Amino acid sequence: MAFNHALPRTVSSLLESTFNSQTPDFDNNGQEILCFDVDLSSLEQAKVENMNITPTVFSTHAMVLGLKSGGTVSCAQYLTGSGTNAAEGANAVATELSNHLYAAWGGRSLNYAAGIDSNTTSAVDVDAGEGSNYEQGDLLYAYDDSAGKGYWHFAQGVSTDTITFDRALEFTATTDDTIKGVIQCYPDTDALSSKGDTNYKTMAMAFKGVAAEDYWEVFGMKPSVEIDELTQGTLPTLRFTYLVTSFLWETLTADALSGTPEGEAPGVIATGDSFSLYIADVGSPLAKVACFSVQPRFGVNHAQVNGPCGEEGVHGYIVDGRPDPGLDVTVEFDDDYGTDYRAGTEKHALIQIGNQETGSVAIYFPRLEYSSEPRRSGESNVSIDLTFRALENTASAGSLTGQDLARWRAPFHVGMVA
């Protein structure tokens, strides 16, 4: 066998219907994805020492093959929309990227696309009869057709066909304007705490190289994810680490994996005026602020639940300790932040990346508390560093129940136009 380059790969993934099933059909059920920085190097079946006595010090017994669980796989994917828009009157369609976030956090909604009739400041009327498709807690992408720009919002309330936004709409709506379909992912405390919850998900992935024998299938995968600092001139990048239950490679014949991959790169951060940071006191309309650095933290990690009755000794996964989501930003200096810190004032914040009809994404934190003293920073001390911890949303949930209530209470939300 000739040597082959290790970097060219085709990658496919799917949500498992049965935990750690080693018979997934990646050709028919998987979705090829674009990703990078793939690392399979820790996939290893352990060997256990055979401790039986021997007649001499060097006549050792052969070691015994152990478990395949305990390794990890890592890769990066760009945070991006689907590249298309749901038709008015339809819900967004899930992407494979959203499957990975769904498996990581347990919460996902496929939000509705509707026409806009009119607006009065922060109250926006959608087409008659379509308000019933929205709930408070929905992430919304309002698109100004004439300007060719969109703006992310968070629904604070819904009454018949009127949606109350987190702040005033940034354009005067006409019947040509729309609310685009949105995929919304968020942490669901029930799915993170119980394997028996409907939204508890694990994944399987296939990695195919140039050589016919360079093919791996990995099962019972539980992802954790963080995001790189949002810096001008870069692409928003998610870093996934998957805990692994089992894997195969040396006995496999590679699937074709010939589908069209998802995951095209989004626009570069800060192109034109496409990046925005909004911050305000909880209960007040979000307001745009100038920023110098932005680092969201999702802070949700998983741990194996082990035992001899499990698959490869693994029963499944549960959230590891107490999650620690938050937001670190550097903004223009203002001593009001010191006043807020001393008074225990809580904030909410929305990050918008991209403002085009497709591809735009957002991250929203409904309730943030200062976790350290604001500090002056930057050249000539023109800026101030703010460090926040994200908390569960405790604002009135009205009549929300079930998954709608879980979405409302979530400490952070990630939205993708789709």
C-alpha positions in Angstrom: 0.0 0.0 0.0 1.4 3.4 -1.0 1.4 6.2 1.5 -1.3 8.9 1.2 -1.8 12.4 2.5 -3.6 12.5 5.9 -5.5 15.8 5.6 -8.0 15.2 2.7 -11.1 13.8 4.4 -14.8 13.3 3.8 -16.8 13.5 7.1 -20.3 12.4 7.7 -22.5 12.5 10.8 -25.9 11.6 12.1 -28.0 11.7 15.3 -28.0 8.2 16.8 -31.4 6.5 17.0 -29.9 3.9 19.4 -27.0 4.7 21.7 -23.7 3.3 20.3 -25.3 1.4 17.5 -22.5 0.2 15.2 -24.7 -0.3 12.2 -25.5 3.2 11.0 -26.0 3.8 7.3 -23.9 6.9 6.6 -24.6 6.8 2.9 -28.4 6.9 3.4 -28.9 8.5 6.8 -25.7 10.5 7.3 -25.0 14.1 6.2 -21.6 15.0 4.8 -20.2 18.1 6.5 -17.4 20.5 6.0 -15.1 20.8 9.0 -11.4 21.2 9.8 -8.8 20.5 12.5 -10.0 16.9 12.7 -8.1 14.9 15.4 -8.7 11.1 15.8 -5.4 10.5 17.6 -6.8 9.5 21.0 -9.0 6.7 19.6 -7.5 3.7 21.2 -8.6 0.3 22.6 -6.8 -0.1 25.9 -4.8 -3.2 26.9 -5.0 -4.6 30.4 -2.0 -6.3 32.1 -2.4 -10.0 32.7 -1.1 -10.3 36.2 -0.9 -14.1 36.4 2.4 -15.4 37.9 5.2 -16.6 35.5 8.2 -18.8 36.0 10.7 -16.1 35.2 10.7 -12.3 35.3 10.6 -12.0 31.5 8.1 -14.7 30.6 5.1 -12.4 30.9 1.6 -13.3 29.7 0.1 -11.5 26.7 -1.9 -8.5 27.7 -5.7 -8.6 27.3 -7.6 -6.2 25.0 -9.6 -3.7 27.1 -12.3 -1.1 26.3 -12.6 1.2 23.4 -14.4 4.0 25.4 -12.6 6.9 26.9 -11.1 8.5 23.9 -12.1 11.8 22.2 -12.5 13.2 18.7 -12.2 16.9 18.0 -12.9 19.1 15.0 -13.9 22.6 14.2 -17.0 23.9 12.2 -17.9 27.4 11.2 -20.9 28.9 12.9 -23.1 29.7 9.9 -26.7 29.6 8.6 -28.0 27.0 6.1 -27.4 29.3 3.0 -31.1 29.3 2.2 -34.3 30.7 3.6 -37.5 28.9 4.6 -40.4 30.0 2.5 -42.9 32.4 4.2 -45.4 30.2 6.0 -42.9 27.5 6.8 -40.5 26.6 9.5 -36.7 26.5 9.2 -35.1 23.2 8.2 -32.5 21.7 10.5 -28.9 21.6 9.4 -26.3 19.0 10.4 -24.5 21.7 12.4 -27.6 22.3 14.4 -27.7 18.5 15.1 -24.2 18.8 16.7 -25.4 21.7 18.9 -28.6 19.8 19.7 -26.6 16.8 20.9 -24.4 19.1 22.9 -27.1 21.1 24.7 -30.4 19.2 24.2 -32.5 22.2 23.0 -33.5 23.2 19.5 -36.4 24.9 17.8 -37.1 25.4 14.1 -38.6 28.8 14.0 -41.2 30.1 11.6 -40.8 32.4 8.6 -43.6 35.1 8.2 -44.3 38.3 6.4 -44.3 41.5 8.3 -47.3 43.8 8.0 -46.2 46.8 10.1 -44.5 47.9 13.3 -44.9 50.4 16.1 -41.5 50.8 17.8 -40.8 47.3 19.3 -44.2 45.8 18.5 -44.2 44.1 15.1 -47.3 42.7 13.4 -46.9 39.6 11.2 -49.3 38.4 8.6 -52.8 37.6 9.9 -53.0 34.2 11.6 -49.3 33.6 11.7 -48.6 34.9 15.2 -49.7 31.6 16.6 -46.4 30.1 15.2 -44.3 32.2 17.6 -43.7 32.1 21.4 -41.9 34.4 23.7 -38.3 33.2 23.8 -38.0 32.9 20.1 -34.9 34.3 18.3 -36.1 36.3 15.3 -34.3 37.7 12.3 -36.2 40.7 10.9 -35.1 41.4 7.3 -35.4 44.8 5.6 -35.9 43.9 2.0 -35.3 47.4 0.6 -32.0 47.9 2.5 -30.8 44.3 2.1 -30.1 44.0 5.8 -31.3 41.9 8.7 -31.4 42.4 12.5 -31.6 39.8 15.2 -34.2 40.2 18.0 -35.5 38.2 21.0 -39.3 37.8 21.4 -40.3 39.1 24.8 -44.0 38.4 24.2 -46.6 37.3 21.6 -50.2 38.5 21.5 -52.3 37.2 18.5 -50.3 38.5 15.5 -48.2 41.0 17.4 -44.7 40.2 18.6 -42.9 42.3 21.2 -39.2 42.6 20.4 -36.3 43.2 22.9 -36.0 46.7 21.4 -37.4 48.9 18.6 -37.2 47.6 15.1 -34.3 49.3 13.3 -36.3 50.1 10.2 -39.9 51.0 9.3 -41.5 47.8 8.2 -43.5 47.3 5.0 -45.3 44.3 3.5 -42.1 43.5 1.5 -40.2 42.8 4.7 -40.0 39.4 6.5 -39.1 37.5 9.6 -36.8 34.8 8.3 -36.8 31.2 9.4 -34.3 30.6 12.3 -32.7 27.5 13.8 -32.4 28.2 17.6 -30.2 26.0 19.8 -30.0 26.4 23.6 -29.2 24.3 26.7 -32.2 22.3 28.0 -31.6 21.5 31.7 -33.7 18.3 31.5 -31.8 16.8 28.6 -28.5 17.7 30.2 -29.6 16.0 33.5 -31.3 12.9 32.3 -30.6 10.3 29.7 -34.3 9.5 29.7 -35.3 12.9 28.4 -36.6 13.0 24.8 -34.0 15.6 23.8 -31.0 13.6 25.1 -29.0 12.9 21.9 -25.7 11.3 20.9 -24.0 11.2 17.6 -22.1 8.9 15.2 -19.5 10.1 12.7 -17.6 8.6 9.8 -14.2 9.9 8.6 -13.0 8.8 5.2 -9.5 9.5 3.9 -7.8 9.2 0.5 -6.7 5.6 0.9 -9.4 3.0 0.8 -8.3 1.6 4.2 -8.3 5.1 5.9 -11.8 4.9 7.1 -13.1 5.3 10.7 -16.6 5.1 12.2 -17.1 6.5 15.7 -20.2 5.8 17.9 -21.9 7.0 21.1 -20.4 10.5 20.7 -21.4 13.3 23.1 -20.2 16.7 22.0 -19.1 19.7 24.0 -18.5 23.0 22.2 -16.9 26.4 22.6 -16.5 29.3 20.2 -13.3 31.2 19.3 -13.0 34.8 20.2 -15.0 36.9 17.8 -12.3 39.0 16.2 -12.4 41.2 13.1 -11.1 39.6 9.9 -11.8 36.0 11.0 -14.6 33.5 10.6 -16.8 32.5 13.6 -15.5 29.1 14.6 -16.9 26.5 16.9 -14.6 23.9 18.5 -16.2 20.5 19.2 -14.8 17.8 21.4 -16.7 14.5 21.4 -16.5 11.9 24.1 -16.4 8.5 22.4 -18.0 5.2 23.5 -16.7 3.0 20.7 -15.1 3.0 17.2 -14.2 0.7 14.3 -11.6 1.1 11.5 -9.5 -1.9 10.6 -12.5 -4.2 9.7 -14.5 -1.7 7.7 -15.2 -1.1 4.0 -15.6 2.6 3.4 -19.0 4.0 2.6 -19.2 6.1 -0.5 -20.0 9.3 1.4 -20.8 11.0 -1.9 -23.5 13.5 -0.8 -23.2 17.3 -1.0 -21.5 18.5 2.2 -23.1 21.2 4.4 -21.1 24.0 6.2 -19.9 26.6 3.7 -17.9 29.3 5.4 -19.9 32.4 6.5 -18.9 36.0 5.9 -15.8 37.4 7.6 -16.5 39.0 11.0 -16.8 42.9 10.8 -17.3 43.1 7.0 -18.9 46.5 6.5 -21.3 47.1 9.4 -22.3 43.5 9.7 -21.2 42.9 13.3 -23.1 44.3 16.3 -23.0 44.0 20.1 -26.1 45.1 22.0 -26.1 45.3 25.9 -28.6 46.8 28.3 -30.0 46.3 31.8 -32.4 43.4 32.1 -35.9 44.7 31.4 -34.6 47.6 29.3 -34.3 47.7 25.4 -31.0 46.5 24.1 -28.7 49.2 22.9 -25.8 49.0 20.5 -22.3 49.5 22.0 -18.9 49.8 20.4 -16.7 46.8 21.3 -13.0 45.9 20.9 -13.2 42.2 21.8 -16.1 39.7 22.3 -15.7 36.2 23.8 -18.8 34.1 24.5 -18.5 31.1 26.7 -20.9 28.2 26.5 -19.4 26.3 29.5 -21.4 23.0 29.1 -19.2 19.9 29.3 -20.1 16.2 29.7 -18.9 13.3 31.7 -19.2 9.6 31.1 -21.5 7.6 33.4 -19.6 4.3 33.7 -20.5 0.8 34.8 -20.1 -2.8 33.7 -23.6 -3.0 32.3 -22.9 -0.2 29.9 -21.8 -0.2 26.2 -18.0 -0.5 26.4 -18.5 0.3 30.1 -20.5 3.5 29.4 -24.1 3.9 30.2 -24.3 7.4 28.6 -23.3 10.9 29.5 -24.4 13.6 31.9 -23.5 17.3 32.3 -20.2 17.5 34.1 -20.7 19.5 37.3 -22.3 23.0 37.1 -22.1 24.6 33.6 -20.3 28.0 33.5 -21.6 30.0 30.5 -20.8 33.6 30.2 -19.5 36.5 28.2 -16.3 38.6 28.2 -16.3 41.9 26.3 -14.1 44.9 26.0 -16.0 48.1 25.3 -15.5 51.9 25.5 -14.7 53.1 29.0 -17.6 54.3 31.1 -17.7 54.5 34.9 -21.4 53.5 34.8 -20.1 49.9 34.5 -18.5 50.3 37.9 -21.8 51.7 39.3 -23.6 48.7 37.9 -21.1 46.3 39.3 -21.4 47.7 42.8 -25.2 47.7 42.6 -25.5 44.1 41.3 -27.2 45.3 38.1 -27.9 42.5 35.7 -27.6 42.8 31.9 -28.7 41.1 28.8 -26.7 41.0 25.6 -27.1 40.1 21.9 -24.2 39.4 19.4 -25.0 39.6 15.7 -22.6 38.2 13.1 -23.6 39.1 9.6 -26.6 41.0 8.3 -27.3 39.4 4.9 -30.4 37.5 3.9 -28.7 34.2 4.5 -25.8 33.1 6.7 -26.3 35.5 9.6 -26.0 34.1 13.1 -26.6 35.4 16.6 -25.8 34.6 20.3 -28.2 36.0 23.0 -27.7 36.0 26.8 -31.0 37.0 28.5 -29.5 37.4 32.0 -25.9 38.2 32.9 -24.3 39.1 36.2 -20.9 40.7 36.6 -18.5 38.1 37.9 -15.5 40.4 38.5 -14.7 44.1 38.9 -14.7 46.0 35.5 -11.1 46.8 34.6 -9.7 49.6 32.5 -7.7 48.3 29.5 -6.3 49.0 26.1 -3.8 51.6 24.9 -4.2 54.8 26.9 -6.9 53.0 29.0 -9.6 53.9 26.5 -11.5 50.7 27.1 -12.9 48.6 29.9 -13.0 44.8 30.3 -16.4 43.3 31.4 -16.7 39.7 32.6 -20.2 38.3 33.0 -21.6 35.0 34.1 -24.8 33.8 32.3 -27.7 32.8 34.5 -31.1 31.2 33.9 -33.7 33.6 32.6 -36.1 34.2 35.6 -38.3 36.8 33.9 -42.0 36.0 33.8 -42.6 33.0 31.5 -46.4 33.7 31.3 -48.2 30.6 30.3 -45.2 28.8 28.7 -44.9 25.1 29.4 -42.7 22.1 28.3 -40.1 22.9 25.7 -41.2 26.5 25.2 -40.6 27.0 28.9 -37.1 25.3 28.7 -36.2 27.6 25.8 -37.3 30.8 27.7 -35.3 29.9 30.8 -32.1 28.9 28.9 -29.1 31.1 29.8 -27.9 31.4 26.2 -29.3 31.0 22.7 -27.6 30.5 19.3 -29.5 31.4 16.2 -28.8 30.6 12.6 -30.8 31.9 9.6 -32.2 29.0 7.6 
